[in-house]
Amino acid sequence: MPLYLSKFSYTPQTWARLISNPEDRRVAAQAYIESVGGKLHGFWYAFGTHDGFTLWEAPDDVSMAAVALALSGGGAISSLETTVLLTVDETLDALRKAAQVQYRAPGT
């Protein structure tokens, strides 16, 4: 199954709710991805531009998009960016296929 790296930030209201009632959000994240047949591989909080990171496995892009849409529409997250991760073998396959693409630079 494909892997996905998500970067997210909570709204100030979400942080306020978590401060007044701390909870382990990994439990919720795990339930969300399992509802589409996936798996949560990791959940981390961070300092910086994003409040946290998750590493998910999902059956396909549509399933991961469904989870991302549900999270984005829930109101607790102010931003969510998800990146599809490729294995080294998948990247090698892509490199081999790229050699077959007849790319022409603009203006040449």
N, C-alpha and C positions, 0 to 999 in steps of 0.2 A: 504494500500500500504506500502511496505517496506520503512524504513528510512535509509539514508546513510549520514555518516559524512565524509567530504573531508577536507584534509589538503593540502594547495598548497603554492608554492613560485613562485614569478614572476622572470623573467630574469632582469638583470640590465637595458637592453634596454626598457623593459616595464615600469619600475619605472621612467626612464628618460622621456618617453612619457607622463606618468601620471603627472609628475611634471610640464611639459610644458603645458599640457592640462588636468587638473583634470576632472575626470568624475566618476559618481557613477556606479561602475561595477555590482551592484546588479541588475540593469535593464537588462544587458546582460545575467547575470547568470539566471535570471528568464525566459528570453526568451528561453535560451538553454534547460532548464528542461521542460518548458511547451511544447516545440516542440515534446517531446516524451510522453506527457500526464501526466507529473509530476508537482511538486510544490516546490518552494523554501521556506523553513521555516526560514532560517536565513543566514546571511552573516556577518562575522566579520574579521577585520584585527587584527594582533597580533605582539608582539615583540617575538623574539626567533627563534627557528629552522625553523618555517614555517611563511610565511607572512600573511596567512589567513585561515579561516575555513568556511565551508558552511554546512548547514543541508538541505538535499534534501529529497523529497519523489518521488519515481518513481514506475511505474506499476510493474516492475520486474528487475532482475539483468541485462538482456540484454539491456534494455532501459537505465539504469544507465551507463552501460559499453559504450554504444554509445556516451553518453554525455562526459564521461571521455576521450574516445578516440579522440573525436573532440577537446576537450580542450587541450589535450596533443599534438595533431598534429598541433595546431594552431600557435605554436611558441612563445606565450607570457608567457607561464608558464614553469619554469625550473623543477618543481617537482609537482606531484599530487599523493596523496595516498587516497584511498576511503575505508571506513570500513562499512560493513553492520551492522546496529544496530538491536538488538533483543529487543522486549518488554519483560517485566517481565513474562507475560503469555507464550510467545514463549520459554523463557528460562526454565520455569517450565516444559513445554512439552518436551523440549530437555533433561532435567534432568531425566524425567520419562523414556524416550526412552533409555537414556544412561544406565539405570539399566538393560535393556534387552540385551545390547551388551555383548558378551562373550569375553571380553578383557583378553589377557594373556600377561604378561610382557615378554620382550625378555629374553631368557635364563632360563625361568622357566618351 
